[in-house]
Amino acid sequence: MFGVIGEDGLVPRARSRLPEVCEAVLGLLTLVFVWLLDADRFLERTGMIAFILTVAAFIHSMCLFAEEWFFHSRQRYHGRINEILQACFKGHVILGMCAILVMLLFSGVSFSSEQWSTMAIMCAAYLLLNSLRMLGPTPVEISEICEVKKMNVAHGLAWSFYIGYLKFILPVLQNKISQYSSTGARLSSPRLHILLPLNAVVPSSPEEEDTNVVFHENLPELKLDMAGVRNRSYKNSVYKITQNNKTYSCVLEYATPLRTLYQMSQERSAGFGERERKQQVLLFYRTLSQILDNSLECRNRYRLILLNDEHTGDPHQLSREVIQHLKQQDGEIHMDPIREPPNEVYPVPEEGALSAAFPEGQMSSAPSLMFSLPQSLRSEPVETTDY
């Protein structure tokens, strides 16, 4: 059975820049402390360490370049050396090496044999630790990179669900509901309710989870020519939900991309465990919410319901949570779309006709305040207000 989940308490938020700020503050404080201890040799020692780190990072990038050049140049980069360089070398490493070369060639800076030996040892230690993955990104950093670069499975599934389905269905949902209501039927909500179970288990129908949820009928289908398929059919189903002898009806369905996440977690080759699946479901929910909120044609035409996979012992928990969402919507203010007034052209009466229509006594009376019909500044109504 399922229970609704509080978004603020479970859905992960985007990570902040707190680690970078903490590192910068601690680094500056450390430099100030070292300068106070040994101000005379501070610049010399700082320059030597910066030299070591820059050279070590450059050697690491050269190793990456060797791999990409010898084994992947044609398949991944089509033989373009500039793309290989951009993939292997960071900009600050190149600038640092240029500064070192200028310093060695023109500034006359020289190091003793002991300093060269120390720098070589530190550089070797850096390369060895890096080869053992001890200096590599942590799981948190990898997760942040994937989220920032939109590289998670959930990002692709959310965009696919929006572009391949919701972008067609939601803008015309109101018209389909109007056609459905013309037969005398009435819905408790004009929105599409999308169920997102946290365990990614998507049944064939909601009746399998709750007997109080019963299929009623389908809305008028939408047919589009899509990807070589003529008259591809898109349908939405109306379900009747019963609670305490009171019946509600709404358009209800599961988010089908979650089935992909579940099947991936069942395949060993996908490397996708239960914990990763749960995180991807939450990222899918967050990403889909952001996409739909930023879409003017889809905004306020949907309701995402995130469901918990913890068993509560209540066989009708699903219907209770859906009805709770329906009751919440009853208190919302629904704004009617802007209607354009007819732009009629009225003939200008002649001077004689104007005098006949308005006698002199009426024309000389006190002026009255007159209001014109509201004229929209836009040629077409655009919905920008949240309900």
PyMOL commands that set and color helices and strands:
alter all, ss='L'
color gray80, all
select helices_A, chain A and resi 7-10+18-37+42-71+73-77+81-88+91-106+113-131+139-148+153-181+206-208+257-266+268-270+274-293+317-330+351-357+360-363
alter helices_A, ss='H'
color red, helices_A
select strands_A, chain A and resi 3-4+192-197+213-218+222-226+229-234+237-243+246-254+302-308
alter strands_A, ss='S'
color yellow, strands_A
deselect
rebuild
show_as cartoon
